[in-house]
Amino acid sequence: MKSIFALLALLLLTFTASAEYRAYQLLITNEESGAERSITSILDDQQYREFYTLKPGETIQLFNTWMCYHNGSYGQPICPNPKNQ
């Protein structure tokens, strides 16, 4: 019986953790000059505004979103949009 528990514990410990997350393409527009820039982030438009300061006169809107089905920890780059591939 103990060997069954040991085997189950070993099996549970050998599985690698995986995660998924959502990526966002944001469009930042300067209302005065009309200049636009696109940013890919793991933060949505509301969260991005909380972490990064926009310049006066800039607005931000959510342009596109997709799922990334791999572990994005340790500074790995955000997965590309599958619709563009």
GROMACS elastic network, one bead per residue, 0.5 to 0.9 nm:
[ bonds ]
;  ai    aj funct       b0    kb
    1     4     6  0.52615   500
    1     5     6  0.66496   500
    1     6     6  0.87719   500
    2     5     6  0.51985   500
    2     6     6  0.61488   500
    2     7     6  0.85883   500
    3     7     6  0.60202   500
    3     8     6  0.85288   500
    4     7     6  0.50733   500
    4     8     6  0.61483   500
    4     9     6  0.85381   500
    5     8     6  0.50675   500
    5     9     6  0.60391   500
    5    10     6  0.84963   500
    6     9     6  0.50893   500
    6    10     6  0.61152   500
    6    11     6  0.86225   500
    7    10     6  0.50739   500
    7    11     6  0.61866   500
    7    12     6  0.86424   500
    8    11     6  0.50935   500
    8    12     6  0.61676   500
    8    13     6  0.86416   500
    9    12     6  0.51506   500
    9    13     6  0.62220   500
    9    14     6  0.87355   500
   10    13     6  0.52019   500
   10    14     6  0.62814   500
   11    14     6  0.52877   500
   11    15     6  0.68089   500
   12    15     6  0.58452   500
   13    16     6  0.78697   500
   17    71     6  0.80121   500
   18    69     6  0.82655   500
   18    70     6  0.63176   500
   18    71     6  0.53833   500
   19    68     6  0.86883   500
   19    69     6  0.66874   500
   19    70     6  0.57096   500
   19    72     6  0.75523   500
   20    67     6  0.70655   500
   20    68     6  0.55462   500
   20    70     6  0.54516   500
   20    71     6  0.62112   500
   20    72     6  0.76493   500
   21    42     6  0.75825   500
   21    66     6  0.87044   500
   21    67     6  0.58948   500
   21    68     6  0.53510   500
   21    69     6  0.67786   500
   21    70     6  0.78397   500
   21    71     6  0.81085   500
   21    72     6  0.77145   500
   22    41     6  0.88988   500
   22    42     6  0.62903   500
   22    43     6  0.84372   500
   22    44     6  0.89112   500
   22    65     6  0.69305   500
   22    66     6  0.57483   500
   22    68     6  0.58978   500
   22    69     6  0.86853   500
   23    40     6  0.69847   500
   23    41     6  0.58292   500
   23    43     6  0.73557   500
   23    44     6  0.80350   500
   23    64     6  0.84756   500
   23    65     6  0.56256   500
   23    66     6  0.54435   500
   23    67     6  0.60462   500
   23    68     6  0.67375   500
   23    78     6  0.70382   500
   23    79     6  0.76676   500
   23    80     6  0.86821   500
   23    81     6  0.82706   500
   24    39     6  0.80735   500
   24    40     6  0.56290   500
   24    41     6  0.52761   500
   24    42     6  0.58716   500
   24    43     6  0.66208   500
   24    44     6  0.59341   500
   24    45     6  0.81581   500
   24    62     6  0.71227   500
   24    63     6  0.75880   500
   24    64     6  0.58878   500
   24    66     6  0.67434   500
   24    67     6  0.88946   500
   25    38     6  0.67483   500
   25    39     6  0.56330   500
   25    41     6  0.64225   500
   25    42     6  0.87188   500
   25    44     6  0.82074   500
   25    45     6  0.88899   500
   25    61     6  0.88596   500
   25    62     6  0.63845   500
   25    63     6  0.54878   500
   25    65     6  0.60496   500
   25    66     6  0.87461   500
   26    37     6  0.83095   500
   26    38     6  0.56513   500
   26    39     6  0.51333   500
   26    40     6  0.62694   500
   26    41     6  0.75467   500
   26    44     6  0.75879   500
   26    45     6  0.66064   500
   26    60     6  0.67281   500
   26    61     6  0.57522   500
   26    63     6  0.52747   500
   26    64     6  0.70453   500
   26    65     6  0.88167   500
   27    36     6  0.67890   500
   27    37     6  0.58857   500
   27    39     6  0.64921   500
   27    45     6  0.88625   500
   27    59     6  0.82453   500
   27    60     6  0.57097   500
   27    61     6  0.53949   500
   27    62     6  0.63948   500
   27    63     6  0.60337   500
   28    35     6  0.83636   500
   28    36     6  0.56294   500
   28    37     6  0.53408   500
   28    38     6  0.63133   500
   28    39     6  0.77255   500
   28    54     6  0.85871   500
   28    58     6  0.65392   500
   28    59     6  0.56441   500
   28    61     6  0.65965   500
   28    62     6  0.89731   500
   29    32     6  0.88236   500
   29    33     6  0.85733   500
   29    34     6  0.64000   500
   29    35     6  0.58034   500
   29    37     6  0.66279   500
   29    38     6  0.88608   500
   29    57     6  0.82786   500
   29    58     6  0.54014   500
   29    59     6  0.53345   500
   29    60     6  0.64236   500
   29    61     6  0.84312   500
   30    33     6  0.56909   500
   30    34     6  0.52389   500
   30    35     6  0.53080   500
   30    36     6  0.64041   500
   30    37     6  0.88736   500
   30    55     6  0.81427   500
   30    56     6  0.82008   500
   30    57     6  0.56294   500
   30    59     6  0.64796   500
   31    34     6  0.53044   500
   31    35     6  0.76053   500
   31    57     6  0.55860   500
   31    58     6  0.59679   500
   31    59     6  0.71781   500
   32    35     6  0.81560   500
   32    57     6  0.63855   500
   32    58     6  0.81519   500
   33    36     6  0.89098   500
   33    57     6  0.89823   500
   38    63     6  0.86990   500
   40    43     6  0.85903   500
   40    78     6  0.77695   500
   41    44     6  0.72943   500
   41    48     6  0.81561   500
   41    78     6  0.73682   500
   42    48     6  0.86840   500
   42    78     6  0.75961   500
   43    46     6  0.77367   500
   43    47     6  0.53917   500
   43    48     6  0.53039   500
   43    49     6  0.89402   500
   43    51     6  0.88570   500
   44    47     6  0.53120   500
   44    48     6  0.58785   500
   44    49     6  0.85679   500
   44    61     6  0.88824   500
   44    62     6  0.70164   500
   44    65     6  0.88509   500
   45    48     6  0.51817   500
   45    49     6  0.63268   500
   45    50     6  0.89363   500
   45    60     6  0.63469   500
   45    61     6  0.59613   500
   45    62     6  0.57377   500
   46    49     6  0.53728   500
   46    50     6  0.67229   500
   46    60     6  0.86217   500
   46    61     6  0.88292   500
   47    50     6  0.51249   500
   47    51     6  0.65252   500
   47    52     6  0.86651   500
   48    51     6  0.52862   500
   48    52     6  0.58341   500
   48    53     6  0.84131   500
   48    60     6  0.88546   500
   49    52     6  0.54472   500
   49    53     6  0.62964   500
   49    54     6  0.69970   500
   49    60     6  0.79918   500
   50    53     6  0.73462   500
   54    57     6  0.81896   500
   54    58     6  0.60777   500
   54    59     6  0.76670   500
   54    60     6  0.84498   500
   55    58     6  0.56009   500
   55    59     6  0.87423   500
   56    59     6  0.87474   500
   62    65     6  0.78666   500
   64    81     6  0.89271   500
   65    81     6  0.80084   500
   66    80     6  0.88428   500
   66    81     6  0.64308   500
   66    82     6  0.76764   500
   66    83     6  0.87090   500
   67    79     6  0.84381   500
   67    81     6  0.83097   500
   67    82     6  0.87789   500
   68    71     6  0.82438   500
   68    72     6  0.82123   500
   68    78     6  0.76360   500
   68    79     6  0.58633   500
   68    80     6  0.82330   500
   68    81     6  0.85750   500
   69    72     6  0.87426   500
   69    79     6  0.85028   500
   70    79     6  0.84042   500
   71    74     6  0.88358   500
   71    76     6  0.83363   500
   72    75     6  0.68809   500
   72    76     6  0.54503   500
   72    77     6  0.72236   500
   72    78     6  0.70348   500
   72    79     6  0.84703   500
   73    76     6  0.60995   500
   75    78     6  0.88052   500
   76    79     6  0.87225   500
   77    80     6  0.87776   500
   79    82     6  0.84010   500
   80    83     6  0.86763   500
   80    84     6  0.77772   500
   80    85     6  0.81258   500
   81    84     6  0.56445   500
   81    85     6  0.71811   500
   82    85     6  0.53202   500
